[in-house]
């Protein structure tokens, strides 16, 4: 149970970092640094606990090679990252959403540049 929870939480945090670093409001050009350092930290925390995968393909290759007990534990390295990713995909927009601002009084009577209005020639 601890391995499942660890994989879910660390995958959640990794996806949160990715979503935050690639958000339109984030500074441009820093996403690779944030994602790389985040992945390093997540691996430093998770490898001693579960030989962390965070990526189902990374867990599948060695499990197929080793066989036996590794294949029996493979479900964990598929289910946990999927759950963590789904939770991050739901939580990130809910927590970081930009609140809609109210329209100031009188703003609904806007002025047009005239480009979108039809003009008629008077005869």
N, C-alpha and C positions, 0 to 999 in steps of 0.2 A: 504494500500500500504506500509506503514511503517513496518507493521508486516511481510509482505512478504520479503521485502528487508533485514530486520534484520535477519530473519531466513536463508536467502540465504547467507548473508555475514558471519554470525557466523558458519554456517555449512562449508562453504568454508575454513574459518580459522582453524576449527577443523580438517578437512581432510588434510590441509596443514601441521599441526603439526604432524599428524599421518604419513603422507608420509615422512616428514623430519626425524622424529625420527626412522623410520624403514628403511631408506635409507642405502644402503651398506656402504656409506661413513661416516655415523653417528657413534659416539662411541657406542660400544656394551654394553647392560645392562641398558641404561638410558631411553629407550623408555617408560616403564611404568610410570616413574616419569614425563616425559615431557607430555605424553598423559593425565595423571591424573590431573596435574596442569592446563593444557590447558582446559580440560573439566570443571574444577572448575571455572576458570576465565570466560569461555564462559557462564556458567550458572549464575554466579554473574552479568554479563552484561545483559543477555537475559531474565531471569525470570521476572524482573520488567517490561520489555517491552511487552512480548508476552506470558509469562509462558512457555518459550522456550522448545522445544522438542528436536531438533537436531537428534532425532531418531523417525522415524514414528511409531514404535511399542509403544513407550512411550506416544505418543499423542492419539493413537487409543484406548487403554484400558480405560482411563478415559472418553473419548468421548462416548464410547459405554455405559458406566455406567451412565453417566449424561444424555445423549440423547439431544434432542431438539437443542438448540443453539450450543452446543458443537459439535454435528454431522454436523451442517451447516458450521462450521469452520474447520472441519477435513481435507478438501482438502489442506489447507495451510500447515499443518504439514506433508503432504506427498509430495506435489509438491516442496516446498522450499528446503528441504534437498536433494532431488534428483537433483535439479538444482545446488545447491551449491557443491554437490559431483562431478557432471559432470564437472563443471567449474574448480574445484581443480584438477581433474584427467587430464584435458587438460593443465592447466597452470603450474602445478608443473614440469612435465618433460620438458616443453618448457623453463622455466626459469632456472632450475637447471641442465640442461643437460651439461655433460662434453664435451667440444669441442674436435673434432677429431684433433689430431696433424698431421702435415705433416711428411711424411717419409723423414728422412735425406738423403742427397745425398749418393749414394753407398750402402744404406741399403737393396736395393732390391737384391743385390748379397750377400746373407747370406751364412754362412757356416753351413753345416749340421753335426749332430753328427754321421751320418752314419747309424743310426738305421732304417731310412726310405728308404735307398737305397738298391737295389738288388746287390748282389755280384756274380760274376761268377768265377769259378775256372779255372785257365789256365792249360791246359794239356800239 
